[in-house]
Amino acid sequence: MKQTHYCYILTNKNKTVLYIGYTNDLNRRISEHQNGKGVVFTKKYNVSYLLYYEKFENIKEAKSREKQLKNWHKEWKWNLIKNSNPKLETLSVK
């Protein structure tokens, strides 16, 4: 059985901060962010609302995409998110 990996983008309640990460279990990782576990940044800024994610078959691809997105300008990141989630609704993992 192939494992799915994810690169994801989270924001806070006011949509003023973006956080980009990667994981092999998106539901678990979002739950950790919501409960203040893990990254200090997401806990400090209450970043736990999933706006965007991509699926990958390989963890190296997910990590590479995370690095790529982290190097993007903030406007580019927002454009990427709005392209697939124009209402900026909090997503659930399918």
N, C-alpha and C positions, 0 to 999 in steps of 0.2 A: 504494500500500500504506500503510495506516494504521500508525503507530507506537504501541506501547503504552507507557504511562508508569506508574510505580509509586510509591506511598507505602508505606513499610515500617517495621517496628519490630524492632530487634535487642536482644539482651541479652548478658550475659557468662556464663561457665560456671556461676556460682553464682546467676544470675538476680536479682542485686541492683541492676542498673543497666539503664535503658532508653535507647535512642537511636532517634530518629525522623528519617527522611530521605526524599528522593524522587529518582528517577532515571528514565532512559529505557532502561536496561539493567541489570536487577536482578542477573543472574548476574555480570556484570562488577563491579558495585558491591560485591556481597558478597565477591567474590574480593579486591578492593582492601582492604576492611575486614580480611579475614583475613590479608592480607599487610602490614598496618600502613601502608597508603598512604592519603592523604587527610586525614581529620579527626583532629586531635590527641586529641580526647576518646575516640574509639573505640580508638585505639592505647594511650592511657594506661590505660584500664579493660578492655582486651582484649574489646571488644564486637564479636562477629562471628557470633552465633547468631541466625538468622532465625526469629522467632516469629510474625510476622504481616505480611501485605501486602495491598494493594488495587490493582486495575488501573484505569487511566484512559485515555481516548482523547486527552486534552488535557493538556499539561504544566502549564498554569495550574490545572487542577483538582487535579492531584497536589500541586502546591506549596501550594495553598489548604488541602487536607486536612492536609498536614504542619503548617502553621501552626495549624490548628484543634486537632490532637492535641497539639501542644506546649503548648497552653494548658490542657489538661485536667489534672485532679488525677491523681496516680500511680495511685490506686485505680481510677479510671475507665479508664485505659489497660490495667491488668491485667484488668479485667472484659471489655473489648473483646477482648483477646487470648484469654482463657479461653473466651469464647463460641464462637470458631471453632477453637481449639486447646486443649481442656481439659487435655490431658496435658503441655502446654508443650514439645512436641517441636520439635526443630529442623526447619524446613521446607525443602523443595527447591522451586525455581521450576518451574512447569509451563507 
